[in-house]
Amino acid sequence: MKSFIAAASAALLATSATALPNRIAARQVTNEVVFTLRNDQSGANANATVPTNADTISFNYLFGNSVLASNGRVFASSAELTAFPQGVSCGLTDYEGRLFTTLTPENNYVDIDGNPTVAVPIDVTEYTIVCSL
């Protein structure tokens, strides 16, 4: 009987110890998003981690050394938030600094080239993203 109680206690302790990290991880709030830029014509895409601290970051900084870059320029036709905390909002601006869309958990995809029926990669080197919670 004592060995059964000892075994049951050990099993209960092991179960609670392994469950604890999962409960803690579930409560953690991430301070970044994963932003994916795509060239839908070639099928190339690249991911970048963007902080949610309201810093403005250029697409060139994020993707200038990725498969989307060619001759020092970044080309893409769509963008998407692929991992993000609830409540995040990411503004994307064009090369003239004009806000052209805001990505949120409810609206996490944008067709950058403006033509949803045809994939036309455009130069997004000078585009920017800024995310905040």
Secondary structure, 3 states (H helix, E strand, C coil): CHHHHHHHHHHHHHHHHHHHHHHHHHHCCCCEEEEEEEECCCCEEEEEEEECEEEEEEHHHHHCCCCCEECCEEEECEEEEEECCCCCEEEEECCCCCEEEEECCCCCEEECCCCCCCCCCEECCCCEEEEEC
